[in-house]
Amino acid sequence: MKRAVHPHGKLVAGWAFGFQSTTMIRRDAMIRSARRAALIAGVITIATVLSSSLRGLRERSSPVAAHVWLVVVELAGVLFAVLFAVFFALNLRSNLDEQQLDEILEQETPESELLKGPLHGFVAMELYWLFSNRTYVVFVAPEGLYGWKAAGPVTNSNRRYFEPLQQMMEDKEFMRDLPAIKKLAGLSGGFFIGKSELTSVSSDSRRQWGMGGIVHSGHIVLNLASGKSRKLILLGEIIPEEVRDRIVSAMGLG
């Protein structure tokens, strides 16, 4: 089966340094990561040095000695090196995630490995750290829920940013491709909640505070055997009770 191209193009799947991968990062991605890291590190370093130097000059009545400027240059070099290393690692992680995503979506899965019928799915946002968020495409399978982290933090500048993901789920061939779905859930930031881990699912059609106009229709709560729960805000015009019932029915939760 020919893998569909992701409608968002290059998406950052997340920055999880513990993620193990056998994918080799491409040379052009390394160069691009280095350039971005150098630019960001350079801007921050220059701004920091200029700000500190100007403040120091205002507070001093005598000229600055040459050795002081030498120390400033050395500290600036150290700051640049540290910032470059941090942002290079982050950019490299991001590029590797994008590369893995492309490889999964472009891969052809034999017809014999496809499910007989398409899985149900939905797009949801999960809030964390008070004001941050992440967007998942959740696939409902008999053995559990596969969650692919399709986007990191977003703003309300595009209140229907998730629609290409919903259109992607309308591809029945894609929704039958369980091997690809498992790989997507295995990318950094993804999850799998097995049937034995999920004790119940509740739904609520009330609007979520703080969504800033992003179109949504309530939420569901996944209650886990560990005692924890996960609240998924349903994006688009879908009925929370229907999503809940599909999960309960697919897993036989009763």
TAURPE-V87541 format. One line per field, one symbol per residue. psi: psi as a letter, one per 40 degrees, with the letter a starting at -180 (. if undefined). A space follows every 50 residues. Layout:
BEGIN
psi=???
END
This chain:
BEGIN
psi=hhhihhdebhiheigheehhiehhhidddddddddddddddddddddddd ddddddddeieiihiddddddddddddddddddddddddddddddddddd dddddeihhideeiidiiiiiihiihiifceiiihihhhhideahhhhhe iahiaedhefdeddddddeehdddeegddddddddeiheiihhidddhdi hiiheiihieefehhifaiihhhideeiihhhhhiagihddddddddddd efe.
END
